[in-house]
Amino acid sequence: MKNIQIAAVVLLALFQFNCKDNKKDVPSSETTSEIKTDSVKAVLETKNFDTIIDGKKVNLYWIENKGIKAAFTNYGGRLIGLWVADKNDKQTDVVVGMNSAKGFKTSTEPYFGATIGRVGNRIAKGKFTLEGKQYQVPLNNGKNALHGGVKGFQDVVWDVNKTNENTLVFSYVSPDREQGFPGNLTVKVTYTLEADQTIKMEYEATTDKTTLVNLTNHAFFNLNGEGSGSILKHELQIYANEFTPVDEGLIPSGELKSVKNTPFDFTSKHTIGERIETKDEQLKFGKGYDHNYVLNGTRKNGLNHAATISGDKSGITLDIYTEEPGLQFYSGNFMQSKNTFKSGAKDDFRTAFALETQHFPDAPNQPKFPPIVLKPGQKYHTVSLYQFSVK
């Protein structure tokens, strides 16, 4: 009888142990949800961004809304990751970036995800004239100045204010003659994740002297996900009938050229790679696509519909809307496998693209282009929307 009692106790203990184990193996839906959220945030660690650059505090910031989550750092006002669901409802990081502030600081490509200024794109020979006075921006792109000079806004530490769970506000005061530009420029850039899987980018600036301003964001996208390989099978449509041809230094000639019968015609959908190896002088100069498109005024909700692009594997589609007159399409031609992304993948040739809303390159030296002059008493204000959906 005693042996039977002992056996019963042992069996009961084994039963309770197995039940406990099973409970551990099958998490509740609430736990599963937490794991899913944590798996996104686990890609980036706060400690890797918790540092000091130029005497200012750098950190990692998260915002989210229904179906969309984004990570930023205030070093360069950078968008460093953006997660949306693909056609299989898998959370996919569609913006490439590094996993540390040091990674961005030492990268051979300085513009990954950065807020760009004072003047996005190129200025010929770094020279421009305002109110009869000539100014010089340091040259950092051959014989020309690119994206604000040697130390543009991508290389400064912004002040940051997280106003709610889906909004970050970056601010910076660029002092008079920083990188050669006149005037103390007060800049505010607001990044908001909206409920319809849209990231809204709102740029504002004021100055105390006549100056130049052309702000944008330089996110590098792969809609199949960071580290998924080439972007050449992405299908692209750009709502532009003209582009601005360039010389071998990628400075516009001042001409607005029709895209018709050229490999630059994306008025209907084409894959990025379909014509990229065509023997064409403009493609040779850019080593692929690295050109400004003149938006044709196709409108939606009061904004120019700039482009629609879809990932061939993920089904993720991106629509871009903007108040800007131009869009720079860059097909990742200068990516050289020298940097490592947060996924562990290298920045291999043409594994990400950029579609930057903007005024035209070299605008201060091209009288026929829309001007980028900002005067005291005026307010620079422009909005761009990047909206995601599933094809």
C-alpha positions in Angstrom: 0.0 0.0 0.0 2.8 2.3 0.9 4.5 1.6 -2.5 1.3 2.5 -4.3 1.1 5.8 -2.5 4.7 6.6 -3.4 4.0 5.8 -7.0 1.0 8.0 -7.1 2.9 10.9 -5.7 5.7 10.5 -8.3 3.1 10.3 -11.1 1.4 13.5 -9.9 4.7 15.3 -9.8 5.6 14.2 -13.3 2.2 15.3 -14.5 2.5 18.8 -13.0 6.1 19.1 -14.4 4.9 18.3 -17.9 2.0 20.7 -17.7 4.3 23.4 -16.6 6.7 22.7 -19.5 3.8 22.6 -22.0 2.6 26.0 -20.8 6.1 27.4 -21.4 6.2 26.0 -25.0 2.8 27.5 -26.0 2.8 31.2 -25.2 -0.4 33.1 -25.0 -1.4 35.5 -27.8 -0.4 38.4 -25.6 3.1 36.9 -25.2 3.4 36.2 -28.9 2.6 39.8 -29.6 5.3 41.0 -27.2 7.8 38.7 -28.9 6.9 40.1 -32.3 7.4 43.7 -31.1 10.6 42.8 -29.2 12.0 41.0 -32.3 11.9 44.3 -34.2 13.4 46.4 -31.4 16.1 43.7 -30.8 17.7 44.6 -34.1 18.9 47.9 -32.5 20.2 48.4 -29.0 20.1 51.7 -27.1 23.6 51.2 -25.7 25.0 51.3 -29.3 23.7 54.8 -29.8 24.2 56.2 -26.3 27.3 58.3 -26.9 28.6 61.9 -27.2 29.5 63.4 -30.6 30.8 67.0 -30.8 29.9 67.5 -27.1 26.2 66.6 -27.6 24.2 63.6 -26.5 23.3 61.0 -29.1 20.6 58.4 -28.6 18.2 56.0 -30.3 14.5 56.8 -30.7 11.4 54.8 -31.6 8.0 55.9 -32.9 5.1 53.7 -34.1 1.6 53.7 -35.3 -0.8 51.1 -36.6 1.2 48.8 -38.9 4.3 50.9 -39.0 7.4 51.3 -36.7 10.5 53.5 -37.2 13.9 53.9 -35.5 15.9 57.2 -35.6 19.0 58.6 -34.1 19.6 62.3 -33.6 23.1 62.0 -35.1 22.3 63.4 -38.5 18.6 63.3 -37.8 18.6 59.8 -39.3 15.9 57.4 -40.1 17.7 54.1 -39.5 15.0 51.5 -39.8 11.3 51.4 -41.0 9.2 48.3 -40.5 5.9 47.6 -42.4 4.1 44.3 -43.1 4.7 42.5 -46.4 2.2 40.4 -48.4 2.6 37.6 -45.9 2.1 39.9 -42.9 5.8 39.6 -42.0 7.3 42.8 -40.5 9.9 43.9 -43.0 12.6 46.6 -42.5 12.5 48.6 -45.7 15.2 51.2 -44.8 18.8 50.2 -44.6 21.1 51.5 -41.9 23.8 50.7 -39.3 23.3 49.3 -35.8 25.3 52.0 -34.0 26.1 55.7 -34.0 29.8 54.7 -34.6 28.7 52.7 -37.7 27.1 55.9 -39.2 30.0 58.1 -38.1 32.6 55.9 -39.8 30.6 54.8 -42.8 32.1 55.5 -46.2 28.6 56.5 -47.3 27.7 59.4 -45.0 24.1 59.9 -46.0 22.3 56.7 -45.0 18.8 57.9 -43.7 20.1 61.4 -42.9 18.3 64.7 -42.9 20.1 66.7 -45.6 20.9 70.4 -45.6 21.4 73.2 -45.9 21.2 72.5 -49.6 20.4 69.0 -50.8 22.1 67.8 -54.0 25.0 69.5 -55.9 26.2 73.0 -56.2 28.6 73.5 -59.1 32.1 74.2 -57.9 30.5 75.0 -54.5 30.0 78.6 -55.6 26.9 80.7 -55.6 26.0 84.4 -55.5 23.4 86.1 -53.3 22.7 89.9 -53.3 25.9 90.5 -55.3 28.2 88.6 -52.9 29.8 85.3 -53.8 29.9 82.4 -51.3 32.0 79.2 -51.3 30.9 75.9 -49.9 33.7 73.3 -49.2 34.0 70.8 -52.1 33.3 67.2 -51.2 32.2 65.7 -54.5 35.0 66.0 -57.0 34.9 69.7 -58.2 31.5 70.3 -56.6 29.7 70.6 -53.3 27.2 67.9 -52.4 24.4 67.9 -49.7 25.6 71.0 -47.8 29.4 70.5 -48.0 32.0 68.6 -46.0 30.0 68.7 -42.8 26.3 69.0 -43.8 23.3 68.3 -41.6 24.0 64.5 -41.8 27.0 65.1 -39.5 25.6 67.2 -36.8 23.8 66.2 -33.6 20.2 67.5 -33.6 18.1 68.4 -30.6 15.1 66.0 -30.4 11.6 66.1 -28.8 9.3 63.1 -28.9 5.9 64.8 -28.7 3.9 61.6 -28.7 4.3 57.9 -29.6 4.2 58.6 -33.3 6.1 61.9 -33.7 9.7 63.0 -33.4 10.8 66.7 -33.8 14.4 67.4 -34.7 15.7 70.9 -34.4 19.0 72.5 -35.2 20.4 76.1 -35.5 23.0 76.3 -38.3 25.2 79.3 -37.5 26.1 82.0 -39.9 28.7 80.9 -42.4 28.5 77.3 -41.4 29.9 75.4 -44.5 30.1 78.9 -46.2 26.3 79.6 -46.1 25.2 83.0 -44.8 22.7 83.6 -42.0 21.8 81.8 -38.8 19.3 79.2 -40.0 16.8 77.8 -37.5 15.6 74.4 -38.8 12.8 72.1 -37.5 12.1 68.7 -39.1 9.1 66.7 -37.9 8.8 63.0 -38.6 5.3 61.5 -38.0 4.0 58.0 -38.5 0.4 58.2 -39.5 -2.3 55.5 -39.2 -2.4 54.7 -42.9 1.2 53.4 -42.9 2.6 56.8 -43.9 5.7 58.5 -42.7 5.2 62.3 -43.0 8.3 64.5 -43.3 7.7 68.2 -42.6 10.5 70.7 -43.0 10.6 74.2 -41.6 13.3 76.9 -41.5 13.8 80.7 -40.9 16.9 82.8 -41.3 18.3 86.2 -40.2 20.2 86.7 -43.6 19.3 85.9 -47.1 20.5 82.3 -47.7 19.8 79.0 -49.5 17.6 76.1 -48.3 16.7 72.8 -49.9 16.0 70.2 -47.3 15.3 66.5 -47.8 15.7 63.0 -46.3 18.2 60.5 -47.8 16.7 57.2 -46.8 18.0 54.3 -48.8 15.1 51.8 -49.4 14.9 48.1 -50.3 11.2 47.2 -50.3 12.1 43.5 -50.1 13.9 44.2 -46.8 17.3 45.2 -45.8 19.9 42.6 -46.9 17.5 40.9 -49.4 19.7 41.6 -52.4 19.4 43.6 -55.6 16.7 46.3 -56.1 16.9 45.9 -59.9 13.6 44.0 -60.1 11.6 46.7 -58.1 8.9 48.1 -60.4 9.0 51.9 -60.6 6.7 54.6 -61.9 7.8 58.3 -61.7 5.2 61.0 -62.5 7.5 63.1 -64.6 7.7 63.8 -68.3 11.1 65.5 -68.1 14.4 65.2 -66.3 17.4 67.5 -65.9 20.4 66.1 -67.8 23.8 66.4 -66.3 27.5 66.6 -67.2 30.0 64.0 -66.1 30.2 65.8 -62.7 26.4 65.3 -62.3 25.8 69.1 -62.6 22.6 70.0 -64.6 23.1 71.7 -68.0 20.0 73.8 -67.2 17.9 72.0 -69.9 14.6 70.2 -69.1 14.7 67.1 -71.4 11.8 64.9 -72.3 12.1 61.4 -71.0 10.3 60.0 -74.1 12.3 57.4 -76.0 15.0 57.3 -73.3 15.8 54.8 -70.5 14.6 57.6 -68.2 11.0 57.2 -69.1 9.2 55.8 -66.1 5.8 57.4 -67.0 4.6 53.8 -67.1 5.9 51.0 -64.9 9.4 49.5 -65.6 11.8 47.6 -63.4 14.8 49.6 -62.3 17.1 47.1 -64.0 15.3 46.8 -67.3 17.2 49.5 -69.1 20.0 50.5 -66.6 22.7 49.0 -68.7 21.6 50.8 -71.9 24.4 52.6 -73.8 23.4 56.1 -72.9 25.6 59.1 -72.0 23.4 60.1 -69.0 23.5 56.6 -67.5 27.3 56.5 -68.1 27.7 59.8 -66.2 25.6 58.6 -63.2 26.9 55.0 -63.4 23.2 54.3 -63.5 20.3 56.4 -62.4 21.3 59.5 -60.3 19.1 62.2 -61.8 16.5 64.7 -60.9 13.0 64.3 -62.4 10.7 67.3 -63.1 7.4 66.3 -61.5 4.5 66.7 -64.0 1.8 68.0 -61.6 -0.1 64.7 -61.1 -1.9 65.6 -57.8 -3.4 63.8 -54.9 -4.7 65.5 -51.7 -3.1 68.7 -52.8 0.4 67.2 -53.3 2.4 66.1 -56.3 2.3 62.4 -56.7 6.0 61.8 -57.3 6.4 58.0 -57.6 5.1 54.5 -57.0 7.5 51.6 -56.5 7.0 48.0 -55.5 9.2 45.2 -54.2 9.1 42.1 -56.4 9.4 39.7 -53.5 7.6 41.4 -50.6 4.6 43.0 -52.5 5.3 46.2 -50.5 4.4 49.3 -52.5 5.6 52.8 -51.7 3.8 55.9 -53.0 5.6 59.3 -52.6 3.7 62.6 -52.4 5.3 66.0 -52.0 5.1 69.8 -52.3 8.5 69.8 -53.9 8.9 70.2 -57.7 11.5 67.5 -58.2 12.5 64.0 -57.3 16.1 62.6 -57.3 16.2 58.9 -58.3 19.4 57.2 -57.2 19.8 53.5 -58.0 22.6 52.7 -55.5 25.4 52.9 -58.1 28.2 53.9 -55.6 27.4 51.2 -53.0 30.7 49.2 -52.7 30.3 46.5 -50.0 32.4 48.6 -47.5 29.8 49.0 -44.8 27.7 46.5 -42.7 24.0 47.0 -42.2 22.1 46.2 -39.0 20.9 42.9 -40.6 24.6 41.9 -41.0 24.4 42.3 -44.8 27.0 44.5 -46.7 26.0 47.6 -48.6 26.5 45.7 -51.9 26.1 47.4 -55.3 22.5 48.4 -56.1 21.0 46.8 -53.0 19.1 50.0 -52.1 17.7 53.0 -53.8 16.8 56.6 -52.9 13.9 58.7 -54.0 14.6 62.2 -52.6 11.9 65.0 -52.8 13.7 68.2 -53.6 14.2 71.4 -55.6 16.5 70.9 -58.5 20.3 70.4 -58.3 22.5 73.5 -58.7 19.4 75.7 -58.4 21.3 78.8 -57.3 23.3 78.8 -60.5 20.5 77.9 -62.9 18.2 80.9 -63.4 15.4 78.8 -65.1 15.1 76.4 -62.1 12.7 77.1 -59.2 14.7 79.2 -56.7 15.8 78.0 -53.3 16.5 81.5 -51.7 15.1 82.2 -48.2 15.0 85.7 -46.9 14.5 87.1 -43.4 10.8 87.3 -42.5 10.0 84.4 -44.8 9.3 80.8 -43.6 10.5 77.8 -45.5 7.9 75.0 -45.2 7.5 71.8 -47.2 5.9 68.4 -46.7 6.5 65.0 -48.2 4.7 61.8 -47.6 6.0 58.2 -48.0 3.0 55.9 -47.9 3.2 52.1 -47.8 0.7 49.4 -48.8 0.7 45.8 -50.0 0.4 45.1 -53.7 
